[in-house]
């Protein structure tokens, strides 16, 4: 089972409305909770399976203007670890892991709403050139490949793990001077 829904609302933490906060938590956290709540019993009847939950690099570190998104994706990260430990304790053969995409060239960047209700379109390639060590945005296929790996028997010894697919963003900053 893959839980892949998520929204981000671009707004300073002290300016976000309670309505927008609750909308993000309903989609990003409640949606994952409900997916897991109903998938685990079905998987137990089938004697195992793999649950893959999409978090974000924003679930690993803070990002100005995305406090609500960071909070929910960080919550997803730890929720998955807790469920992974519960399933392991039951010996039910269910593995639970998270995927943490970085800047991926998808339409979400043109639909990022602000608290004022307008969209704040962002060019993911420009953003990636400035802050991703590999110097480019990832593609949806990069994330799909990671999900396929976690769904396959090739990852049969992984649970409670985080697969970070971010072009090196969480690894550090690339050198600004020549190392030659």
N, C-alpha and C positions, 0 to 999 in steps of 0.2 A: 504494500500500500504506500502510495506517495501522497503526502500532504504538502501541497505546493501553493496554496493561496497566500496572498499577502498584499497589504497596501502600506504606503508611506504618505504622511502628510507633512509637508515642509513648513515648519513653524517653530519658533523659539519655545522652549519648555514652559516658560511663565506666561506665554501668550496663547497657547493651545486651549481651545474650548473643551469643556468636559464632554460635550457631544462628540467632537472629533477624537478625543482620547478614547472614549468608549467604543467608537466605530472601529478604530485600529485594534483595540484589544479583542473586540468581538470577532473580527476577521482573522487576525494574526494568532491569537491565543485560543479563543474559544473554538474556532474552526479546527485547529490541530487537536485540541482536547477531545472534541466530539468524534473526529476521525479515528483517533486511537481507541476511544471508549468502545466504539462499535467494531473496529477491525480486530482487536485482540481476541475477543471471544470467538469470532469466526475463524481466525487463524489457529486458535487452540483446537477447535474442532477438526481442523485440517492438519494438525500436528506440526505447526511451525510456519515460518514465513519471515519476511523482511519488511520493516517499516522504515521509510526514508522520509525525513521531515526537512523541508527547506527552511533554513534560517537565513543568515546573511553575514558578511563580514561586519555589518553593523550590530550583530549579536555578539561579536567578539571585542569590539572597541567602540568608543563613542564617536558620534558624528554631529557636529553643530547643525542645528535646525531640524534634526531628526530624532529628538529625544524619545518621543513616543514609539517610533519605529525601532530604535535601539532597545528600548525596554521590552517590547514584545518579542523581538527576535532573540534577545538574551534569555527571556523567559522560555521560549521554545527550546533553546539549546539545553537548558537545565531540566526542563520537563522531559525531554527525550532521554537524557541520562538517567533520570529517576525511573522512567518506564523501562529502560533497558535493564536496570538492576532488578526491578520487580519481575520481569520476564525471566531473567537469568535465575533468580531465586526459585521460580516455579519450575524451571527446567522444561519449559514449554517449546523450546526450539525457535522462539521468536527473537529476532535481532532488531535493534532500534538504533539508527544512526542519523546524523544530521549532515546536510550539505550547506556550505557557506559560500555562496557566490559573491564575487566582487563586482566590478563594473562590467555588466554584460549588455551588449547591444540589443536591447529589446524595446518594445514600444512603451514600457513603463516610464521611461525617462521623458517622454513627451506628454505623459498624463499625470505627472506628479502634482497633486493639488496643494494649494496653500490654504492656510486657515481662512483666508479671505474668499475662498471658493474658486479662485482663478487657477489656471495651470501655470506652472513654471517650467517650460520646456528646457531640457538640458541636453546638450550634445554629448553622448557617452564617450565618443571617440576623443573629443577635445578634453574631457575630464580625465580620461585614461592616459592621454599623452602627458598630462601634467602630474599625475600621481600614481601611476602603475609602473613598477619597475620594468615590465616587459614592453611598456610604451604603447599598448593598444587595449581596446576593450575586448572582452571575451565574447564568444558567440553562444547562442542557446545550445548548440550541439556539444560544447565543452561541458555544460552542466548535465545534459542528457547522458553523456558518456560516464560521468561520475555516478549518476543515479543507476545506470545499467550495471556498473560495477558493484554497487552496494546491494542491488537486487539479486545479483548472481551468486553462485556457489564460490566464485573466486574470492569473495569477502566473507566466507563462512566463519572465520575466527574474529570477526569484528562486531562489537556491540558497544553502544555508549560512546562511539567515536565521532569525530568531526572531520569531514572531508572538506578542506578549504580549497576552493578553485577561484583564485583571485589575481593571477598574474604577478604574484609576489607582494601584493599590498601589505599583508600582515607580516611579511618577512623583514621589512625594513625599507629604507630609501636607497635608490640606486646612487652611485657615486656621481658627484657633480664635477669631478676632475678626472683626467685621464690616468689610468693605472699602468700605462705602458712605459 
